[in-house]
Amino acid sequence: MENMTNRHSVYLLGISGSPREASTAFVIKEALGYATRGSKTKTDYFSLKDKNVNFCIHCDYCIREKKGCIHEDDMTEAYEKMEKADAFIIGTPVYNGTVSGQLKTLFDRCRAMVAKNPDALKNKVGAGVAVGGDRLGGQELALLTIHSFYLANKMIPTSGGPFGANLGGTVWSRDLGKDGAQKDAEGLSTVYRTVDRLIELTIQLKERVDRT
Ligand SMILES: Cc1cc2nc3c(=O)[nH]c(=O)nc-3n(C[C@H](O)[C@H](O)[C@H](O)COP(=O)(O)O)c2cc1C
């Protein structure tokens, strides 16, 4: 009998919330590469580096018109990718103990997507990765901010589970960019465990939808 878990492909979107091509981008690309080993996972990638993403200005155009955001900028590309994905792995550098301003702006701009369609992100599964210059620089608080975004938008947050990847991927770059992250073997293991659980849960949810 065919293994049920192999019947389903997962479309996984990685988002890097760093304004640089450095440790966070490296870790998210590593996560996407890991996700595709021997599985039917397809991946896509969106980086906030060099992107023109304006602040939400709370004009409520999106609420009134239900046609998306009043800004026309690089969020258009992000909206398209986010709507297509089954699962997200969002990475952020830790800035002052939480997510980067760039990533927070992307989160805020998603108000327009869900104002147009409240179910735009419903039941998609999400995990997070936080990369700090310090070993304990606020990675877990940053991850909780990513999980809050998922919860607020009807998504299903997940992590790598107990004994090491409790809230998701936590990486220590020592402020050395990609080279620092690459050397954090323990941190990368939390990312791989998070990806394993993210894919497993996404497939299980797709199987349930098939049966109902
Ligand atoms: C404005 C700013 C604030 C930062 N705050 C923290 C922090 O609170 N905790 C921490 O561990 N690292 C902090 N860092 C260091 C970055 O998290 C770290 O260098 C990270 O690897 C950068 O990610 P990137 O290489 O993808 O840009 C901060 C860096 C910047 C620029």
The ligand as a MOL file (V3000), in Angstrom:
LIG
                    3D

  0  0  0     0  0            999 V3000
M  V30 BEGIN CTAB
M  V30 COUNTS 31 33 0 0 0
M  V30 BEGIN ATOM
M  V30 1 C 19.5480 46.9400 15.3320 0
M  V30 2 C 20.1080 45.6110 15.7760 0
M  V30 3 C 19.6830 45.0880 16.9830 0
M  V30 4 C 20.1940 43.8590 17.4020 0
M  V30 5 N 19.7300 43.3280 18.5860 0
M  V30 6 C 20.1250 42.1030 18.9590 0
M  V30 7 C 19.5700 41.4820 20.1120 0
M  V30 8 O 18.7210 42.0320 20.8070 0
M  V30 9 N 19.9790 40.2360 20.4450 0
M  V30 10 C 20.9270 39.5720 19.7020 0
M  V30 11 O 21.2510 38.4340 20.0370 0
M  V30 12 N 21.4780 40.1280 18.5930 0
M  V30 13 C 21.0930 41.3650 18.1950 0
M  V30 14 N 21.5870 41.9120 17.0310 0
M  V30 15 C 22.5410 41.1260 16.2180 0
M  V30 16 C 21.8430 40.3530 15.0890 0
M  V30 17 O 20.6930 39.6720 15.5660 0
M  V30 18 C 22.7770 39.2850 14.4980 0
M  V30 19 O 23.9660 39.8400 14.0130 0
M  V30 20 C 22.0840 38.5120 13.3910 0
M  V30 21 O 22.8620 37.3790 13.0650 0
M  V30 22 C 21.8860 39.3970 12.1520 0
M  V30 23 O 21.1940 38.6850 11.1570 0
M  V30 24 P 21.6140 38.8030 9.5960 0
M  V30 25 O 23.0540 38.3390 9.5480 0
M  V30 26 O 20.6970 37.9100 8.8910 0
M  V30 27 O 21.4600 40.2230 9.2190 0
M  V30 28 C 21.1380 43.1530 16.6040 0
M  V30 29 C 21.5520 43.7170 15.3860 0
M  V30 30 C 21.0400 44.9200 14.9710 0
M  V30 31 C 21.4840 45.5020 13.6460 0
M  V30 END ATOM
M  V30 BEGIN BOND
M  V30 1 1 1 2
M  V30 2 1 2 3
M  V30 3 2 2 30
M  V30 4 2 3 4
M  V30 5 1 4 5
M  V30 6 1 4 28
M  V30 7 2 5 6
M  V30 8 1 6 7
M  V30 9 1 6 13
M  V30 10 2 7 8
M  V30 11 1 7 9
M  V30 12 1 9 10
M  V30 13 2 10 11
M  V30 14 1 10 12
M  V30 15 2 12 13
M  V30 16 1 13 14
M  V30 17 1 14 15
M  V30 18 1 14 28
M  V30 19 1 15 16
M  V30 20 1 16 17
M  V30 21 1 16 18
M  V30 22 1 18 19
M  V30 23 1 18 20
M  V30 24 1 20 21
M  V30 25 1 20 22
M  V30 26 1 22 23
M  V30 27 1 23 24
M  V30 28 2 24 25
M  V30 29 1 24 26
M  V30 30 1 24 27
M  V30 31 2 28 29
M  V30 32 1 29 30
M  V30 33 1 30 31
M  V30 END BOND
M  V30 END CTAB
M  END
